[in-house]
Amino acid sequence: MDNVRQFKRVTIDLGAELMLNHRAFQVTVKDISLGGAYIQSAVPLEMNEAVEMRIFLNAVEHVVEVAGRVAWLKGKDGFGIAFQELKPIDVWALMKQTESAPKEAF
């Protein structure tokens, strides 16, 4: 199977808050790219469901706030979120968090 991802993923372990139907769920971001993230959680979601996230970056004390949609499900282990758009400051903060140059990280 060909890799159809537009951006390279970076393995990471970050706390996050998933907002769904006006409720907040604590989740863990296991990998991330400029296009989306793999979220480890048992929160019951459906394909294409709209969500909002707050990802807490510890290296730069920044919170990435992003909206997205469920792109894929991995049973009770987690799911993939496709981001709708990241702000330039969030891209910078993610690069600082992963300590990578833009070409290397994303």
N, C-alpha and C positions, 0 to 999 in steps of 0.2 A: 504494500500500500504506500502510495506517495505521500510525503508530508506536504500538506496544503497550507501550512501556517505562513502568514505573511511576515511575522516577526519571530526572532529567536526567543526562547523561554529561558528564564533564569531561575534556578532552584533557590528557594528562600523559605523562611519559616517566620511568618509575621501574624500578629493578632489583627483581627478585623471585626467589624460590626456589619452585619447584613440587615438591611431594612426591607421588610416584606409585609405588606398589608398593615402598615403603621405599627409593626412590632420589630424589636431589635433582637438579633441572634448573634451570639459570640461565635466566630468561626476562625479558621486558620488558613492563611494563604500559603500554599506549598510551592507554587511556582507562578511566575508572572512575566508578562511581556507588555509591549505597548498596546497590544490588541486585546489582551484579556488575562485571565488568571484561573488556576486550578484551586478550588476551595475545598478543604477537607471539613466535612460537616455532614450530619444526618438530617439537616433541615429538609423537609419534604418539599420539593419543587417540581415544576413541570417544564418541559421544553418550551423555549421562547418566552418564559415568564419574565416580566420586567422586575428588576431589583435595583436597589441603591446600596452602595458600600462605602464604608469609611475604613481605610487601611492605615494602620498606625506604624509609621516608619520610626525606628529608634535611632538610626545613625544621624539623622538630620532634624529630629524632633518635628516632624511634619505629618499631617494627616491628609491622605489622598482621598478626596470625595469624588466618586464616579458612579454614573448610572450605567446599567448594562442589561443584557438579556442572557438567560440560561442557554448555552450553546450545546452542551452535552451533559449527560448524567452518568454517574459511575455507581449505580446502586445506592447503598447506604453509606458508601465511603466518601462521596463528594460529588462535585459537579464543576463544569467549566462555565465561566462567565465571559461573554464577549463585551468589551467596553464600548460604549457609544462614542466617547471622546475623552481624551486626557488633556488637561490644561498644560501649557508649557512649564509652569512651575512644578507640576506633578511629575512630568517627564524628567526634569532636572533632579528632583528629589529621589526618584527611583534610581537614577544613574548613580547618585551619591550613595544610596543605601546599598547597592550591589557592588560599589567600588569598581565599576567598569566604565570603559570608554564607550560612547554610544555604539560604535561598530561592534564591539565585543559583547555588550550586554543585550542589545536589542537589534 
